[in-house]
Amino acid sequence: MPINRVLDFFSYINESNIETTKIVVLTGNVKGSKTSTSFKEECKKRKIECYIVDVNDAIIEKSYNGHLINTGDNTIQIDPNSTVIVPRRGVLENSYTKQILSYLEDSRYFTVNTLESMEVCENKYLTSQILEESGLPVPKC
């Protein structure tokens, strides 16, 4: 299943209009994240708009053609047809930040990681249960 999501992501980027595609990285650590910095640098090379958003400070409003993300410093216009959401672990910090990701998923944005998949990865019991149900070997304690 994860491989399909990666292929879907590459397909999305390849099929979308590169001039209007935006990537929004939702994180709880805007300043100290090497991964977020890497996203920003790679997007700059490819001439893709990229925004690193502290999900704890974000406010999302519905607009006529998508949504507005207000970060306090600026407002970002996003659209489900041209925006990729890349949630980082900081989204799992509290119910407010989880609700933001859930709302974006329900609004049909392409998310690289779903809230459900992130929560499963954070829970060893659920992870082993899913692996076992999929027929993959799971170490026994």
Solvent accessible surface area in square Angstrom, and as a share of the most:
residue,aa,sasa,rsa
1,M,174,0.78
2,P,102,0.64
3,I,129,0.66
4,N,90,0.46
5,R,66,0.24
6,V,77,0.44
7,L,100,0.50
8,D,69,0.36
9,F,36,0.15
10,F,109,0.45
11,S,48,0.31
12,Y,40,0.15
13,I,23,0.12
14,N,123,0.63
15,E,145,0.65
16,S,24,0.15
17,N,89,0.45
18,I,75,0.38
19,E,147,0.66
20,T,70,0.40
21,T,1,0.01
22,K,33,0.14
23,I,7,0.03
24,V,0,0.00
25,V,0,0.00
26,L,1,0.00
27,T,6,0.03
28,G,24,0.23
29,N,79,0.41
30,V,56,0.32
31,K,189,0.80
32,G,57,0.54
33,S,16,0.10
34,K,177,0.75
35,T,54,0.31
36,S,3,0.02
37,T,69,0.40
38,S,62,0.40
39,F,55,0.23
40,K,94,0.40
41,E,99,0.44
42,E,70,0.32
43,C,6,0.03
44,K,164,0.70
45,K,150,0.64
46,R,143,0.52
47,K,176,0.75
48,I,12,0.06
49,E,75,0.34
50,C,13,0.08
51,Y,56,0.21
52,I,35,0.18
53,V,1,0.01
54,D,37,0.19
55,V,0,0.00
56,N,55,0.28
57,D,88,0.45
58,A,0,0.00
59,I,100,0.51
60,I,34,0.17
61,E,86,0.39
62,K,140,0.59
63,S,21,0.13
64,Y,204,0.78
65,N,70,0.36
66,G,3,0.03
67,H,3,0.01
68,L,50,0.25
69,I,1,0.00
70,N,54,0.28
71,T,30,0.17
72,G,70,0.67
73,D,141,0.73
74,N,80,0.41
75,T,77,0.45
76,I,7,0.04
77,Q,58,0.26
78,I,1,0.01
79,D,39,0.20
80,P,36,0.23
81,N,124,0.64
82,S,19,0.12
83,T,0,0.00
84,V,0,0.00
85,I,0,0.00
86,V,6,0.03
87,P,2,0.01
88,R,78,0.28
89,R,163,0.59
90,G,11,0.11
91,V,0,0.00
92,L,30,0.15
93,E,106,0.48
94,N,63,0.32
95,S,93,0.60
96,Y,106,0.40
97,T,0,0.00
98,K,64,0.27
99,Q,109,0.48
100,I,11,0.06
101,L,0,0.00
102,S,29,0.18
103,Y,78,0.30
104,L,0,0.00
105,E,51,0.23
106,D,113,0.58
107,S,27,0.17
108,R,202,0.74
109,Y,10,0.04
110,F,34,0.14
111,T,5,0.03
112,V,40,0.23
113,N,60,0.31
114,T,43,0.25
115,L,25,0.13
116,E,128,0.57
117,S,43,0.28
118,M,19,0.08
119,E,63,0.28
120,V,27,0.15
121,C,102,0.61
122,E,86,0.39
123,N,59,0.30
124,K,182,0.77
125,Y,150,0.57
126,L,67,0.33
127,T,44,0.25
128,S,34,0.22
129,Q,70,0.31
130,I,78,0.40
131,L,67,0.33
132,E,97,0.43
133,E,135,0.60
134,S,76,0.49
135,G,64,0.62
136,L,95,0.47
137,P,126,0.79
138,V,31,0.18
139,P,122,0.77
140,K,159,0.67
141,C,184,1.10
